[in-house]
């Protein structure tokens, strides 16, 4: 049976803490731009923090819940390399890292890497690295991601 879960899409630790306190949160999903913006805001407040330290704090605050950290690569090789690095670098903090991969990392209509996201999910899953597939627009993408081994599929339905 498929279960719908509630994930907060945020880079702000205080938001994650607040929503977690409600007892409704099933996980956290974020991306590099959200984290970068949150770190910049913390620095404006006078706090000495960098992205790595901030991510580690986020993982500890969300302990017990999956936290999806997104790759920025757009080719199979880049995505797998970055996914492995994210998992190896951060999963030991709280054991809750998932690698977030777009269903299709293609940014141009005629690019050859349309299936590199799905291929990357299959490879990282083979390596026992849990994956959250994001930017899922169709049921077919969700099915392909699931068959490739994604633990979560994040549909993109608008904001």
N, C-alpha and C positions, 0 to 999 in steps of 0.2 A: 504494500500500500504506500502510495506517495504521500508525503507529509509536506504541508506548507510551513515554512519557518519564517520567523521575523528577524531580519538582520538590519542593523542600523548602518547606513552608508555615511561614514563620517571620518574625519581625521582629528576631531576635537575630543580630547580625553574627558573633559568635563561633561560633554554630551553623552559619551559612552557610559560614564559613571551614573549619570542621572537616569538614563533609560534602563540600564541594568538594575538600578535600585527599584524600578517598578515591577520587576519579576517577569517581564514579558519578552525579554531579549533572548534570542537563540544564537546570535553571533554578530560579528562585526565584519564589514567589508569596507575597504578603503582603497585609495590609489595614491601614487606619488604626488600628484598636485594637491590633493586634500591635506596630506601630511606636510608638504612644504609650506602651505598657507598657514597651517596650525603652528608650525615651528616658528615661522616669521612673526606671527601674532604673539607667541610666548616671548620671543626676543624683544619685541616692542615693549613688553611689560617689564623688561629688565632681567629676565630669566636666562641663564646660560644653559643652552640646550642645543643639540644638533639632531639631525634626522635619526641617526642610529639610536641614540639615547632615548629619543621620543618614542620610537617604535617599540623599544624594549619596555618602556613604561606602559604603553598601550596594551601590550601583550599580557603584562602582569595584572593590569586592571581588569582585563577581560578573561583572566584565568578561568578555565573550565568551559569557556565558549570558544568556538572556532573564530580565528581572525584571518581574513583573506587579504594578502598583500599582493598587489598587482604588478605584473611585469610591464616593461615598456618596449621590449623588443618586438619586431614585426616579422621575423623569419623563424622558421623551425629551430635553427641553430641558436639564435639569440634567445628565444623564449625558453628553450630547455636549459641553456647555460644559466640564464638569470633566475629561472625557477629553482634550479638546484642550489644556486648561491643564496637566495633568499631563505630557502628551507634550512640549509646547513648553518647559516649565520644566526638565524633567529629562533628556530624551533626549540632549541635547548633552553630558552628563557622560560617558557611556560608550557611547552608541548602542545601549542594550539595553532600553529601556522598552517594555513592553506595557501596555495599559490593560485592567484586569480589570473585567468587567461581569457582573452576575448575569443569568442567562437571563430571569428575571422579577423585576423590582425591586418587585413588588407585595407589600405587607405585610398587606393585608386581602383576604379572599376576593372581595368584590364591587367591587374597584377597577377602574378603566378602563385602568390602565397595565400590564396583564399582558404585553403584547408590546413595551413600551418598551425592554426590554433588547435584544431581537432587532433592533428598529428602530435602536437606537443602534449596535449592532455593524455593521449595514449602512452607516450614515452614516460612522462613524469609519473603516471599511475603505475606503470611497469616498475619504476624505481621506488614504489611505495611512498610517493610524495602526494598527499591529498590535494585535490584541485577543485576550485570553484570556477565554473565557466560563466563568463559575463558577456554582456552585449549580445544576448540571445534574443533574436527578433521573431523567430518562427518556431513552430513545433518541431520541424525537421532538424533545426540546429540543436534544440534541446535533446532530441532523441540521439543525434550523432554524438553530442557531448557525453551523454549518459553511457552510451555503448562504448565510448573511448575510455571511460573510467572516472568521469567527473563525479565527485561526491555531492556537489551542489551545482545547480544550474540557476543562474540569476537572470530572469527575463527582464528585458528593458521595455517598460511599458509607458514611459514618459515620466515627467517630474512634476 
